[in-house]
Amino acid sequence: MNTHITSPIGPIALPWSLNEFRLAIAVGALVLIAMLLGMIHGPISQSAHFHDFADARSWFGVPHAGDVLSNLGFAVMGIVGLRALAHSTMSAAARMGATTFFGGLLLTCVGSAFYHWAPADSGLAVDRFAMTVAFAGLLGWLASEHVSSRAGIALLGALMLAGPGSVALWATTGDLGAYVVVQFGGMVLTLTLAYMGKPMRKAALGVLGLYVAAKVFEGLDHQVLDFTGHWVSGHSLKHIAAALAAWPLIAMVRHGAAK
């Protein structure tokens, strides 16, 4: 439904719906804030100790086994999600976003395992690229369900350019600013889109909750390893929590297919 405004000559129909207008404002505000922060803060550099993970143990010839093998959860969720989509009746735009999201999980499994096998910036670029694909798919899917099909396709396309572009910018200049904006701005957009409609709200909030838990585990990498008696590290648990973040979406798709 188009948005109407009142004028001296009567109501005028705008080409965008109210939620499309709200989404455009939200995206524009995030871009503006990112530009302002970039001018105020300047380039954001990656920590010199970023690759120093707590658990460096090998297992059956697999280096950094905990952090490598814990990525299998992404593959499991990606495959289960794609299989669930086969029985879904969602719109073409929503299916495009969902397929990109679950496909992005498969890429994340490969990219993150590749990176953790021998942690270095080159592998990290592959890992981050894969994660931006999953982010783009999630937001495109959510926008398709809560705003409109054209909004979902537009947001998916924009983020498929912005996400990998932010990784390329970091890889060539060392400035993490754009990637940070895509990652945390994506979380803000997820929350915003969740409250623009109801179909995916609970699932989207579940995703956010588990993703926040994953970030907490990531920040407590060494502490968790010590707390668990060197059984598992925080970063390994981060992978498991981040993979489980897909489950609310899979459950939603399955429930819809069962109706």
Sequence and secondary structure as in RCSB ss.txt:
>XXXX:A:sequence
MNTHITSPIGPIALPWSLNEFRLAIAVGALVLIAMLLGMIHGPISQSAHFHDFADARSWFGVPHAGDVLSNLGFA
VMGIVGLRALAHSTMSAAARMGATTFFGGLLLTCVGSAFYHWAPADSGLAVDRFAMTVAFAGLLGWLASEHVSSR
AGIALLGALMLAGPGSVALWATTGDLGAYVVVQFGGMVLTLTLAYMGKPMRKAALGVLGLYVAAKVFEGLDHQVL
DFTGHWVSGHSLKHIAAALAAWPLIAMVRHGAAK
>XXXX:A:secstr
   EEEETTEEEE SS HHHHHHHHHHHHHHHHHHHHHHHH      TTTT  S    BTTBTTHHHHHTTHHHH
HHHHHHHHHHTT    HHHHHHHHHHHHHHHHHHHHHHHHHHS  HHHHHHHHHHHHHHHHHHHHHHHHHHT HH
HHHHHHHHHHHHHHHHHHHHHHH   HHHHHHHHHHHHHHHHHHTT STTHHHHHHHHHHHHHHHHHHHTHHHHH
HHTTSS  HHHHHHHHHHHTTHHHHHHHHHHHH 
